[in-house]
């Protein structure tokens, strides 16, 4: 009982002292003798608050990251899809630009030679029974295409149509060993026959019928033309002679020429549905370098 009274007395004294201290500190302001003690208390409690905030903020950021992770993943996926669309669009634009340039060159060659053509795209490369080197194009009888029509591109002779359905056709390439086209040397009347020799279309063989006629490396060959322009119309560039074989005692002379048309990378081609009114001769050959 005595201890209880003593405790209450001590508590009352402490409360009274605290009130007196607070009153003196408040009235004295900045000149208060308790200012150092107050500053020390502020520093201690401020440090404790900063420490607590430093611990709580990373935890809060981590929890926020967890909460926003699904939306962030969706945003990343959207960006990836957009990038894929942009890449596809760029590839398509490049492809369209390339095809546009090929089509422009094809129409230029056709206009110079007087050939009426139906333009087509090569859609497949495939062999046919009895033939090794042929391609499929996306035009057919519905577009006016018939077998034994000349096929060319913006660089020169490609081959001839050997089969046509309503919407597609098969073209036998000039490089096929079963292919044969009449050819003529530029600037003269010497004629011969162009045969495919395989070799992935890199070379074709030109057999000149007159063994005494001059023929040398760099000479250019154009199509001689068939009766009624089928299967080959006249004047289409065929190739440039790379080497001439020595054939003493032979009735013909043999040379190997590099085709103007890249027969291994065909895309845009034209089927000649109507030949020229007259033979264009050498007018369709490209202008030689240095002769411009």
Secondary structure by P-SEA (a helix, b strand, c coil): caaaaaaaaaaaaaaaaaaaaaaaaaaacccccaaaaaaaaaaaaaaaaaaaaaaaaaaaaaaaaaaaaaaaaaaaaaaaaaaaaaaaaaaaaaaaaaaaaaaaaaaaaaaaaccbbbbbbbccccccccccccccccccccccccccbbbbccccccbbbcccccccccccccccccbbbbbbcccccbbbbbbbccccccbbbbbbccccccccccccccccccccccccccccccccccbbbbbccccbbbbbbbbccccccccbbbbccccccccccccccccccccc
